[in-house]
Amino acid sequence: MYVTPLVWAITIAVTIAFFVYEFFAHVRKPHEPTIGESARWSVFYISLALIFGVGVGLVSGWDFGGEYFAGYLTEKALSVDNLFVFLIVMTGFAVPKAYQQKVLMIGIVIALIMRGAFIMAGAAIIENFSWAFYLFGALLLVLAYRQAFGGHGGNPADNWFVRFVRRILPVTDEYHEDRLTVKKGGKRFVTPMLLTIIAIGFIDLVFALDSIPAIYGLTEEAYLVFTANAFALMGLRQLYFLIGGLLERLVYLAQGLAVILGFIGVKLVFHALHVNELSFINGGEGVDWAPEIPIWFSLLFIAATITVATVASLVKTRGDREKSDRERFDGEPIPAAEPANDRAAAPGERAGEPARD
């Protein structure tokens, strides 16, 4: 797939334009987005990503179109996991809802910049060192294990990096609207808002280590890697407010992502064996029995895994909620019945009425 420098320049310029528009149209004035606003923009960005994928398929062929869609689905799923950690961070720092948009927007831009740097580095490594597929495959298998059994590794709002920043920077105890620094008594302090952004930036770096090897396991085209990441991050802010309550119900999301990362890790190892150049493996020749997993199978596998993880999560949380409701109901004391009025009704009275004087 050949992409001209002009197409690259236009793509990057349009991506930047979208984020600039997002900032000035929605984020600059602090407010909590409504469900309707979040839903409309989420549908818009997802539709835009799907239209772009169809365009790739029509212009460059459906092999590349399939690679884009597989990469987009994977990056979107990883981005939702990213949102879950963002939610934990902003809860840990008690960020007011009106200012959460700004934190999210800055965090998403940092994520795009970091992923862009990793994309360029990954493309250069893969082009010059085919053994990198072994490295990426092994890394994804380790990350898959961590996703399945390691959780999110404690409170990300209180990790070693944030504690280090607190030690070297004077921090105020309270927020000053959405300002990052404030002057008090002639001394400049940073606010918890800046600490939150620093924490999210550090998390973005960690997530980039998951994201880029995963998508390079689905396509070696740097342009598709970049656009899939860009579209996955577009609309992430609105998605946060749209599915904020749903995030806590996706209890099997980590396991679903572990399956996807593990699958791509195995796929990368097979590909590394297929194009092997390491002299101590099969004499530096490709391993014939190593299969090349087709992109259509990867796409179906990733979509099915996301679907199963989501449905299983919702079924489990619904069952847990119903069980909790039953236990609470069974544990409540039965209200005492009111004593019945056994006196016979006098003429002109109805049964159960108090006696007339």
Secondary structure, 3 states (H helix, E strand, C coil): CCCCHHHHHHHHHHHHHHHHHHHHHHHCCCCCCCHHHHHHHHHHHHHHHHHHHHHHHHHHCHHHHHHHHHHHHHHHHHHHHHHHHHHHHHHHCCCCHHHHHHHHHHHHHHHHHHHHHHHHHHHHHHHHCCCHHHHHHHHHHHHHHHHHHCCCCCCHHHCHHHHHHHHHCCECCCCCCCCCEEEECCEEEECHHHHHHHHHHHHHHHHHHHHHHHHHCCCCCHHHHHHHHHHHHCCHHHHHHHCHHHHCCCCCHHHHHHHHHHHHHHHHHHHHHHCCCCCCCHHHCCCCCCCCCCHHHHHHHHHHHHHHHHHHHHHHHHHHHHHHHHHHHHHCCCCCCCCCCCCCCCCCCCCCCCCCC
